[in-house]
Amino acid sequence: MTEVLRYTAFSTDPAGGNPAGVVLDASGLDEAGMLRIAAGLGYSETAFLTAPPEGLGGAQGRAFTVRYFSPKAEVPFCGHATVATAVALAERIGPGELVFATPAGTVPVSVTAADGGLRAVLTSVEPYVEEAGPADLAEALAALDWPESDLDPGIPPRIAYAGARHLVLGAATRARLADLAYDFPRLEALMRRLDLTTVQLVHRTGPALFDVRDPFPVGGVVEDPATGAAAAAFGAYARELGLVPADAVLTLRQGEDMGRPGVLTVELREGDTRVRVGGSAVRIA
């Protein structure tokens, strides 16, 4: 029988952060089997590990192929499931460097001991940021039931990618961010057309502090509690639009409005276009 582990990422509390399924040996599973496990588990994503492809690199026994499935479909990359998987592996083979071959590309992950637990930092694939079309933006706002006046002009709408595509929308107030009640089928249809994984709703709370929420109807869930892929995409977005310095560490708080608070750290390094996203993970009993 396939062993399915349960971890939560971006929190040291099993009741916080974003739960993920982790299958450390998926060699006996086909795509249908992976999807069946992910759907049965019901978490926003489950990660499945198999042997690495030739030439991936990394130390012997510390390189893997990873696939990610939501309850409804495979996704190209998932940050919280990557962090959860890295910590699950480190508990068994020790902290250190890992290399994951994902559908989005190669993702290195470093795991270190921190505050009596384990913390993982992933390095994204090459990111990009593109304009959001006016008609698409209007449709997104209609699905969210947000008037355009509720947008923060300092956080202009864009589509950002660092392994998966996300529409970034800035909320002018924390109250606007807290009030999330959207048209699930309508937003899902738009996201499928634009190949979006989530919509990242952002409120700037401080110079390097942001509160975020991520509707995830394409994954079959209303909201993702802590979204590492979106955090990486947002880091690339914030740097490209000059919201933060080229060399910066950002803190993203997510999940508080769902009762599952989590903290994601986003690191930008001048001279390196990739984005690093870090956080803790713990096993769910």
N, C-alpha and C positions, 0 to 999 in steps of 0.2 A: 504494500500500500504506500502511496506517495505521502511523504511527511510534509505537511503545510505548517510553517511557523507563522506566528503573529507578532509583529513588532509595531511600535508607534514611533514615528520620526519627528524630529524637531521639538522634542520634549523629554524631560527626565521623569515624567509622571505618566504611567500607563493610561491614565484617564485624559491626558492632553495630547496635543499634536495630531498627526495624521496616521491612522492605522494602515498597515500594508501587510499583505501576505508575502511570504518568502518560501520558495521551493528551492532548496540548495542542490537537489539532484533531480532535474527534469528530463533526464536522458531517455526515460521510457514513455514520455508524453508526446503526442502530436499536437497540432494547433487546436484541434477540437477539444482535446483533453485539458489543455491549458485554459481555454475559455470556460470550460465547464467548471473547473476548480475556482477560477476568478469569480464567476457568477454565483457559485454556491457560497463562497466566502462573503461576497457582498461589499468588500472594501473598494475604494475608488481605484486602486491598482494592486495587482499581485505580480511579483517578479519571479521569473523562472530561469534557473542557471543550467547551462550545459557546458561542454568542453569548449575551449577557445579556438578560434580559427588559426590556421597556420600563419606565422609571422606577426601575431598581435603584439608580442613582446611581453614584458613583465616577468617577474620571478616565477620559477616553477611552482605550480600549485596555487598561484595568486593571480591568475588571469582566467577570465571566464567570458562566455557568451551570455548575454542577458536579454530576455524578451519580457515585455510588460503587457498585461492584459487588464482592462477594466471589466466590469460585469457585462459589457456589451460588445467590446471590440479590442483588438490590439492597438496600442499606442506606441509611437516611435521612441519616446523617452519619458521617464518619470523620475523626478528628483527625490521625492520622499521615499519611494521604494528602493532607489539606489542607496540612499543613506541607511535605510533599514537593513538592506542586504549586506552592506559593507560591515555594519556593526555585528550582524549575525555571524558573518564569516570570521570577524576578528575575535569573537568570543570562542571560536573553535580553533583557529590557526594563529591567533595572535595579532595585535595591532601592526600597522605598517602600510606598505603601498600595495594597492590592488589596481588591476586594469580590467575594464569591462568593455567588450565589444557589443554595442547596442545598435538597433536599427538606425539610429541617428548618427552613429559614428563612435569613435573610441573615446571613452570617458575614464580618465584616471581618478582614483579615489585614495585619499590618505586617511588612515584611522589612527587616532591617538587616544591615550588615557587622559581623562579630564574629570576632576571633581568626583572621583570614585566610580566613574562610568566610562563610556566610550563616546567619542565624537568623530564624525566623518566629514570630510570636506571633498566635494567633487569638483572637477574642473570641466566646464562645459565644452561642447563643440563650438566651432566658429559661429558667432551670432550675427544677426542682421536685424535692421529696423526698416520698416517701409510705411508709407502713407496708408491711412484708412480712408476709403472712398466716402464721399459725402452721403451717398444713398445707403451705403452699408452702415455708416455711423448712425444715420437717422433710424434705420431699422433696429439696430442694437438698442438705442435709447427707447424706442417704442416698446420693444420686448421687455426691457427693464422697468418701463413706466417711469423713466427719468426725464424731466424737462431739461432742455439744453442748458438752462440757467443754473442747474445743479452741478454742472461740470466745472472743474478747476481750470481756468485758462493757463495756469502755470504748469499743468500736466496735460499737454495736448494729446488727443487720441492718436495712437499709432498701433501697428501690428509689429510685435517683437518676437524674435526667435532665438533660442539657444538650445535647440534639440527638439522643440515643439513650438507651434505658433500660438500666440496669445494676443488678444485685443486688449490694450491698456487704456483704461478710462480713469480719469482723475475725479474724485468726489470733492466738491468744494468744502463740505463740512463732515465732521465725524458722524453727525446724526444722519446725513444722507447715506453714508456707508452702512450704518447700522440697520437701516430700513431696506431690507432686501426681500422683495416679493415679486417674482418675475413670471412671465409667460413661458413656461418650460418648452412646449413644442415650438413656439415661434423662435426663441433664442437658439434652440437646438438646430432648427432648419438653417438659420443664418450661419451658425458655426460650421455646420457640415459643408455649406457652400463655400465658405472661406478657408476651410481646412484648419479650423481653430481647435485647440485642445481645451482651453478655458478662456473666459473673459476675466482679466485681472482688474479689479476695482481697487483704486489706491487713494488713500488720504494721507497727505504729508503732515505729520505730527511734529516734526522737528527737522533740523538741517540734514540729519542722516537717519531719521526715524520715520517709518511709514507703517500705517495700518492698512492691511489688504484683505480682500475677500475674493474668492474664485468660483463663480458659478460653473458647473461642470455637467450640463445636461447630456452632452455627447457621450459621457462615460456612464450615464444611467443614474447619476446621483445629483441632487439639487446643488450641493456645494462641496468643494474640496476643503478640508480643514487646514492643510498646510502644504503649499505647492512649490516644491523645489525647482521644477522646470520653469514655472512662471517667475520665480524669484531670479533665476539666472537671466531670463529674457528681460525682466525689468531692470536688472543691473546694466545690461547692454543699452537699453533704452535711456536710462537715466544719464549714463555717460555720454551717449551720442547727442542728446538734447541739451547737455550742459547743465543738468539739474544738480550734479555733484561733480567734484573734481575727478580727474582721470585716475588718480590714486586715492581710493576711498574704501572705507568699511561701512556698510549700511546695515541697519537692523530692521527687519520686517516682522511685525507682529500679526499673527493670523489665527483664526479659530476662536477668538474671544467671544464673538457674537453667537457662536455655536455651542459654547460651553466646553470647548476643547482647545484651550490656549496653547499656542506654540510660538517659537522664536526661530527665525531663519537669519543667518548672517550671510551677507553678500559682500564679497571682496573684489575690488577692481584694482588692477595693477597697471601702472603706466607702462606702455610699451608692449603689453600683452592684451590682445582684444578678447581673449576668453574670459569667462566669469567664473569665480569660485563661490560655491554655496555650501555652507556648513551648518551642522546641527547635531544634537545628541539623538540617540535612539535607545529604547529599552524594550525588552520583551513583554508582551501582554500575557498574563497567566491564563 
